Amino acid sequence: MKNKSRTLKQSYLKGALVISAGGFVSKLLGAVYRIPLLAFLGGDGMGIYQMVYPLYCILLTISASGIPTGIARVISSGQCAFAERSAIRLYGFFGLIGSVIMFLLSAPLAAAQGEPAVELCCKLLAPSVFFVSVISVVRGYFQGKGNMTPTAFTEIAEQLIKVVAGIALCYVFRGNVFRAVAAAVLAVTISEVFSACLAAAMYFRSERAKPPLYYRPADYYKPILRFTIPLTFTAMAMPLSQLAESIVLVWILRGAADNATSLWGIFSGCAMTLINLPVSLTYGLAAAGVPRISPLAQSGRMDEAKICARKSLMITLAVSAPCAVALYVFAPLAADIIFSSLSSSERELLITLVRIMSVNAVTLSLVQTSSACLTSLGKPLYGTLTQWVTSVLRVILSALLAAFTPLSVCGAAVAANICYFVAVLLNLWYIIRVRGKSNENNVDRTWSKRRRYDAVG
């Protein structure tokens, strides 16, 4: 038993390290990419670039977000053979619908944000929604098997292609800001197409893909949707709040400043990029914990599952706390190195925003890990409730602080601090209150019947 426990611990730590390293390298490449991108686009161009993403993230959330964790939960439970094939059919369809919706909503969004250049950018980004859906299913399949390498590998490859294609295309259209922004967005689509092809190739070479493609296992839409739908609604809260902020906050700022679009670009495109770097380090702890905690919760050993969840949270805190201190101390250095093309006033604003939000390196990381723990414990709806409550609170606080205080865009940073702290407290409270049930492993007896059918087939 001791050797088995040690092996599981080593497997967990190795998986967490691999996926965290992949996520960090990916985020670091994204941060470095901002250096030439900001030089080509400027503050206004970066603002336009960031205006496109809220709608993209919403549609991506519906068709892709929550899939890796949800599919990993279903696969690691061992109840659904070839569940990933049902997921590819299901979310491939959702992704295709999402791409069409983004293309059709490009003009209304541009009109709502008061920025005509957003329309072309949305149309160029629309195909990415479909390809990310496919990538997410494959990542979830491998995570459920305890193999974190494909996720890390595809993330890095995706970011590399985006950086190379983005720099090349922006250089070609460097004389026109609007075309340069559109070129940078097109690079995202190119990177997703490449990453989807790479993910598909890795899946077809895996052990699970050995049965012929014409072999059709049972459809496991019910167990898949049971875990992915709550995670989808959880993930939708953040991009919806960002979309609301990109409209409400920019509209409020335009009443007090001439550079409202630039202010939004510095907040969402520069400051949040730096804040998300340390958060990516702890993503592996959240992803690697799912296949470790899920079987314990599924078998009714809830006390052991909660002990594993607490360990994941403590490791997350130990990793993220020094990162928050580093963000606060080295904010000026980061601004000089990564965003050297900013003017002196924009640089000072960026440093202020990063220092205000440096605590989010801890709170965001804890929210990320605690949400994954709730899903692993079989309570994904708790995380959904937390995310929606705090996202609505964030939009309201951002608008109030920007409109009725001298904080301007810094009000959005203060609002983010408050909301993520509340989210951590709510998730921790839910984890403490989770109670196991002896029959929880018999959620749906038909799954076991289908599994036996697939094994025979």
N, C-alpha and C positions, 0 to 999 in steps of 0.2 A: 504493500500500500504506500509506503514511504517513497519507493522508487517511482511508482506511478505518479504520485503527487509531484515529485521533483520533475519528472518528464513533462507533465502538464504545465508546470510553472515555467520550465525552460521553453516549451513550445509557445506559450503565451507571450513571454518576454521577447522571444525571437520574432514572432509575428508582429507584435507591437512595434519593435524596433524597425523592422523592414518597412511596414506601411507608414510609420512616422517619418522615416528617412525619405521615403518616396514623396510623401506630402510636403515635407520641408523643402526638399530640392525643387519640387514643382513650384511652390510658393516663392522660393528664392529666385528662381528663374523669372517668375512673373514680376517680382519686385525690381529685378535688374532690368527687365524689359521696359519698365516705366521710364528709365533714363533716356533712351533714344525716342521713346514714344512721346514723352512730354516735350522733348526738344523739337520734334516734328509737328506736334499738334498744338502746343501751348496750352495755357489755362482754359481758354474757351473751347478748344478742340477736345481737351480731356473731359470737360463738362458734358459735351455732346456725346462723347464715347460712353460716359457713365449713365447718361439718360436712357440709352438703349437697353441696358441690362436689367432694370426692374421687370419689364414685361417678359423678357427672355427668361429670367429666373422663375417667374410665376409659371409659365408654360412648361419649363424644364422641371419644375417641382411636381406638376401634375403628372407628367409623363415619365419622369426619371427619378426625382429625389425620393429617398426612402426605400428605393429598390435594393441597393446593396445590403443595407441592414436587414430589411424585411426578408429578402431571399436567403440571406445568410441564416436568419432565424429558422426558416422553413427547412433549409437543407441540413443544418446542424441538428435539428430535431430527429432526423432520420425517418420521418413519417411519409415523405413524398418522393418516390423515385422519379428522376428526370423532371422535377418541378421547374427547372430553369427553362425547359422547352416551352412549357405553358406560359411562363413569364415572358419569353421572347415574343411569342405570338401576341400576347395581351398588350404588353407595353410598346411593342413595335407599332401596333395599331394606334395606341394613344400618342406615341411620338409623331406619327404621320399627321394625325389630326392637329397636334400642337403646332407643327410647322405651318400647316395651312392657316390656322387661326392667327399666328404671328404675322404672316404675310398680309392677311386681310385687315388686321388691326394697325398696321404700320402708319397709315394716313391719319386715323383718329388719334393715335397716341402723339404724333408729331403736332397735331393741332392743339391737343390738350396741354402739351408742354411748351407750346409757343416756339418750337424749333423745327423748321422745315427739313433740315438735314437728317433728322431722326428717321424719316420715312424710308429713305434708301438704305440706311444702316440696318433697319429692322428686316427689310426684305432680303438683304444679303446674309443675315444671321439666321433666318428662319429654318433652313435645312438642318442646322445643328441640333435642333430639338429632337429630331428623329434619331440621329446617329448617337447622341448621348444616351438615349433610352436603351439602345442595344448594348452600349458599353457598360451601362450600370447593371444590367442583368448579368452579364458575364463576370463583372467584378463581385457581385453578390454571390454568385455560384462558387467562385474560388474562395471567397472569405468564409462561406459556410463550411467548406472542406478544410478550413484552417490554413489555407495557402494565401498569404498576403502579397506574395511577389508579383503576380499579374497586375494587381491594383497599382502597386508602386511603379511598375515598369510602364504601364499604359499612361499613368499620370505624367511621368517624366517625358515620355515620348510625345505626348499631346502638347505639353508646354514648349518643348524644344521646337516642334514644327511651327507652333504659333509665333514664337520669338523670331525664328529665321524668316518665315513668310511675312510676318508683320513688318519687320525692319526693311526687308527688300521692297515690299509694296509701298510702304510709307515714303521710302527714299524716291521711288519713281514718281509719286504724286506730291512731293514735298512742297511744290509751288502753290498748291491749292489745299487749304485747310480742310474743307468739306470732303474733297476727294480722298485726302489722306486718312481722315477718320473712317470713311467707308472702306478704304483698303485695309485698315487695321481690323475692322470688323470681319471682312472677308477672310482674313488670315485665321480667325477663330473657326470659321466653318471648314476651312481646309484642314486644320489640325484635328477637328473632330472626325472628319471622313477618314483620315489616316489612322487615327486611334481606334476607330470602330473596326477597320479592316484588320488591324493588329490584334485586337481583342478576339475577333471571330477566329482568326488563325490559331490563337492560343487555346481557345475552347475546343476546336475540332481536333487538336492534337492531344487533348487530355484523355485520361482513362475513361471518364464518364461518357465521352462522345463516341466510344467504339461501336455501339449499336448503329446500324445503318440509318441514314437520314430519313428513309421512307418509313421507318418504324415509328409509330405514333403511340406514345404512352398515354395513360389516363390524363385527363385535364384536371389540374389542381388549382383552378381559379379561386375557389373558396378559401383554402388556407393561405394562398398568396395574398389575396386581397385583404384577408383578416389582419395581416401585419403591415402590409404596404400602405393601405388606405389611411390608417391613423398617422403613419409616418409622413405620408404625403401632405396631409392637412397640417401636421406639425411644421414641416419644411415650408409650406406655403405662407405661413405667417410672416416670416422675415422678408421675402421679396415683395409681398403685398405692402408691408409697412415701408419698405424702401421706395416702392412706386408712389405710395401716398406722400412720402417725404419729398421725393423728387418733384412732385407737382405743388404740394402745399408750401413746403419750405422755400423753394425757388420763387414761388409767387409772392410769399411774404418778404423775402430778401430783396426782390426787385422794387419793393416800395421804399426801401431804405438804402439800397446800394446799386451802382451801375454795373457791377461785375458779379451779379447773382449767379450766373452760370459758372463762372470761374470759381467762386466760393464753394459751390456744390462739388465741382470737380476736385478741388483740393481736399475736401472732407471725405467724399466717397471713393475717389480715385487714388489719392495719395495717403492720407492718414489711415484709412481702413486697410490699405495694402500692407502697411507696416504692422498694424495691430494683428492682422491675420497670420503673419509669419510665425510667431510663437504658438498660435492656436493650432497650426498645422502639425506641430511637433506632437501634440497630444491626441491627434485624430487616430493614430494607431492604437492608443490605449482603449479608445471607444470601440473601434472596429474589431480588434483582437479579443476583446472581452465577450463579444456576442457568442461565438461558438464554445466558449468556456463556461459561461453562466447559464445559457439556454438549456442544456441537457439537465442540469441540476434542478432548475425551476420546473422543467417539463416532468421530471420524475417525482415531484413533490418535495424535494429536499430544499425548501425555500430558505432555511436558515443558512445552509452552506452557500447557496447562491448569493444571498445578501452579504455574506462575509467576503466573497469574491468581488462583489460590487463595491464594497467599502474600500477594499485594497486598490481597486482601479481608481477610485476617486482620490485616495491618498497619494498615489503615484502621480496622478494628474496635477494635484496641488503642489507636490514637490518639484515637478518639472516647470510648471507655469509661473510660480511665484518669483523665481530668479529672473525669468524672462520679463516680467512686468517691471522689475527694478531696472533691468538693462534698457528697456524701452524708454523709461523716464530719464535715465542718466545720459544715454547716447542718442537721444532724439535729435540734437543739433548735428551730430556727426552723420547720422542716417540721412537727414535732410540735405546735407552738403554732398554726400556721395551719390545718393540715388536720385535726388531731385534738384540737382545743381542748376538747372535752367530756370528755376523759379526766381521771381524778383525778390528783393529783400523783404518787402512787406508780406508776400505770399509765403516766403520761407519762415518768417516769424509766426505767421498764422498756423502753418503746418506743425511747427514745434509745439505750439500751445495746444493744438488739438491732440497730438500724440501723447503729450504729458497728461492731459486730462483723461484720455481714454486708456492709458497704460494699464490701469487696473482691469480692463476688459480682457487682457491676456490671461488672467486668472478666471474671471467669471465666465467668459465665453468658453474656455476650455472645460470648466466644470459643468456648464450647461450641456455641452456636447457629450461628455462622458456619462453624465447622469441620465440624459435622454436615452442613450444606447442601453444603459443598465435597466431602465424601466421597460424598454422593449424586450430585452432578454428575460426579464422577470415576468413577461406576459402581460404587462400593463402599459401598452403604447399610448392609450388614450390619455393617460395622466400627463405625459409629455406634450401631447397635442394641446390640452387645456392650458398648460403653463405657457407655451409659446404664443398662443393667441391672446391670452390676457396681457402678457407683457408687451407684445407687438402693438396692440391697440393703445396701451399706455404710453409707449414710446412715441408714437405719432402725435398724440395729444400733447405730451410734455414738450416735444420738439417745437411744435407750433406755438405753444404758450410762451416758452422761453425765448424763442426768436422774435416774437411779436411784442412782448410786453417787458422785456429786459434788454439791457445793452449788450447781451452776450452774442447776438447775431448768430452765425453758424455754430459758434461754440455751444450754444444752447442744445443743439442736436447731440453733441458729444456728452454733455451732462445728462441728457435724457437717456442716452444709451447706457451710461454707467448705472443709473438708477434701475433701469428695466432689467438688465442682465443680472444684477444683484438679487432682485426680486425673483427672477427665474430660478436662480440657484437655490434659494430658500424653499421655493415651492417644490422643486424636484426632490430635494433632500427629504422634505417632509413626506412626500409620496412614497419614497423608497423605504423610509422607516415604517410607514403604515401598511406596506404590502404584507399580506398574509397568504401562506400557501394552502392548497387544498389537496387532499389525498387523491382525488380523482382528476386532477388537473391534466394528467397525461392522457386522459381519454376524452379530449375535447371533441373529436369527431371520429367515431369508430369507422366510418367509411374510408378514411384515409388509410388505415391499416389494411383494410380489404383491398384497396387499390394498390397498395404497396406490394401485397402478396401476389396480386395479379401481374404487376409489372415484373416481379422477380421471376415468375413462371414464364412470362412472355420473353 
